[in-house]
Amino acid sequence: MVLVLGAATGPLPLWAADTGPAVEFEWSVPAARLERARGDLGFRDDRIRAEVSTVGSDRGLPLIYILVGAASLSELSRALYDIYRDLEAQDEGASIIDATGKKLIITHDLKGPAGKILVRQPGGKVEVLDGRKGYDSAKWLELLEAVVKGAGGVAK
C-alpha cells in the first residue's frame, strides 16, 4: 500500500541547480519532518511513499515516509543536516547510512546509540562516527563523498 500526498511541491530551492554527481538514495524520514525534507530536495509527491508498517490503527497515518530518487551530494547533505540537527538537539537515536547496495539507504534508529552516525560500507564493515554534534552541511557532504567514493557505483 502506498499513500499519495495531496499537494504538489512549490518552487525548487535556490541551490537545487547544484552541479556535481547525483547519488541515488532511499531515505526514511519521520513524518514530522517530511515537509522540510521534501522542500529541501524539491521532491514531487510521486517520489514519496508511506512506510506502511508504521501506520497505526489508532492514528491512520504513517510515522515514516520514504523519499526515493537522486540528488547531488550537496543537496542531500544540506537536507540531512536540516533534518538531523533537530534530532541531535533531542538526542534521539542514531543515523544510519547503508552503502552496500546500488543506492544509499538512509534511516534513523531511535533505539540506536544517541547522536551517532553508523555507516555500513560495501563488504559489511560498519563505521561508527562520534556523532552529529558539529555536523554542519559541509561535514555531511564530506561524509557522503567518502561513503560514495568507498562504495563505488552508488553515484549516478
N, C-alpha and C positions, 0 to 999 in steps of 0.2 A: 504494500500500500504506500502510495506517495501522496503527500498533501501538497497542494499547489497554493502558493501565496497569491493574494489578490491584486496587489499593487505593483506597477512597473517601477523600476528604479528611476531615479532622477538623473541629472547630468553626471557624466563621469567626473571623478576628482581631477583637479588640475594636474596632478602627477601621473595620471593614467596613461599618458603618452610616453612614459619611460621606455627607453630602448634597452636592449640587452636581451640575453637569452630568457625565454619563458620556461617556466617549470610547471609540469603537470602536478596537480595535488588534489587531495580529498581531505577536507578539514571539517572536523566535528566541532560545531560552535554552540555554546549554551544559548538557549532560546532568548534569554535576557540580553544577549549581546549580538544577536543576529543582524539587526538593522545596522549597527555600527560596522560589522564585518562586511555586510553586503554593500554598504556605501563606500567603504574604504577600497573595495576591489571593483566597484562598478558592476556588480553581478546582477543579471536578469533573473527573474523568477524560475525560468526553466533550468537554471544551473543549481537550484537549491531543492533539496528534498528533506523530508522529515525523517528522523530516526524513529521508526515505528515502535521499536522496543521500549522507547521512553514515554509513550503515550499511556497515561494512567486512566483508569476507569472513572476516577473521581474528578479529573480535570479536562479530559478530552483533547488536550493539546500536548504536543511533544515537548520534552525538556531540551532536546538536542536537534539541531538541523545540520545537514551535511552540505557543504559547498564543494562542488566538483568543477574543475576547469583548469585553466592555465593562466599564469600571470608572470610578470617579470619578478625577479628575485627582490628588487627594491620595493615593488608594490606589496608583495607578500610579507616582507619584513616589517613594513610600516603597519600593515593590518595586524600581524602577530603582536607587535608592540602595543598597539592601541587596545587590543582585547586583553592581553595578559597583564598589562600594568594594573588593571582593576583587580584581577585575581591575585596578583602579588600583594597588593595592599591588604587583601583579605586573607593572605597566606593559605590559599586553597589549593592543595594538591600539586601534582607535577604535570608539566607539559611534556608530551611525547612526540618525537619526530621519527617516523619509521621510513628509512630509505632503502629497504630491502627489495622493493618491487620496482615497477616501471614508473611509478609516480610517488611523490611524498604523501604519506598518510600522517596527518597531524591531529592529535587527540589531546584530551586533558583528563587525567585520572584524579578525581577528588580524593581518593584513598591513597594516592602516591605520596612520596615524601614532599612536604610543603616547599614550594618555591624552587624545586629542582627542574632541570631540563634533561630528559633522557633521550639520547639519540641512538637508535638501532641502525648500525651500519650494515652494508652487504656482508654476508658471511656470518651474521648473527652477533657480532661484537656490540656490546652496549656501553656507551659512554655516558656517565652521569656528570653533568655540569653543576657547578656550585649553586646556581640558581638564577632567577630572573632579575634579582636586585641589580640595578645598574645596567640592565639590558635595554638600551635605547634602540631605535630602529636601525642605527648603524651597526650595533653589536649583533642584532638579529640577522642583518644582511651578511655580516662576516660569518656567522654560524651557518646560514643557509648555503652560502657559497662553498664553504668547506664540506658540507654534507653532500651537495650536488657533485662537487668535484670527486669526492670519495666514492660516490655511488656510481658514477659513470653511466650515462644513458638515462638518467632521470630528467635532465634538461631537455626541453623540446627543441 
